[in-house]
Amino acid sequence: MNVGLDLRLRNQFDNEMKRLDSIKLKPVKETNAKVEEMGFKPLTDAVTAKEFLRRPEVSYQDVVAFIGPAAEDLDDKIIELIETEIKYEGYISKAMDQVAKMKRMEEKRIPSNIDWDDIDSIATEARQKFKLINPETIGQASRISGVNPADISILMVYLEGKNRSISKNQEKKA
């Protein structure tokens, strides 16, 4: 694969994303007439070209009709990638947040000597599964069938409380 070509496409993508984020469409008479002529809902506030493209019915070509083409001809794959990135940005961001949360949960260890009966309010089924499996991390515990998110939240609060009481005891001894 040609690295120079990849870099050129990456630069095209980055430059066009910046351009779409910097150009504003204002809800003036001429703009809204064109928007309505294209069959879209008129603008009520000024929006960036990127925000306008976020509308499900709007394509990149529709946006170009308002703001003009990019400085250089864009590869079709770049145009498709720009549309996908902008339209699914919220979903992608949520998914990335979930991945980060799962990573943190994987890193949060559960003491091997935990007394599962000491945790109040945890569902009986979850308690039984925890005793049987004895998960090493919060992430592992969250993947056990029969364990619901409320059980994981209670477990996390319990562990945090234990960590605080251990820290206070160590401070008193020091």
Secondary structure, 3 states (H helix, E strand, C coil): CCHHHHHHHHHHHHHHHHHHHHCEECCCHHHHHHHHHCCCCCCCCCEEHHHHHCCCCCCHHHHHHHHCCCCCCCCHHHHHHHHHHHHCHHHHHHHHHHHHHHHHHHHCECCCCCCHHHCCCCCHHHHHHHHHHCCCEHHHHHCCCCCCHHHHHHHHHHHHHHHHHHHHHHHHHC
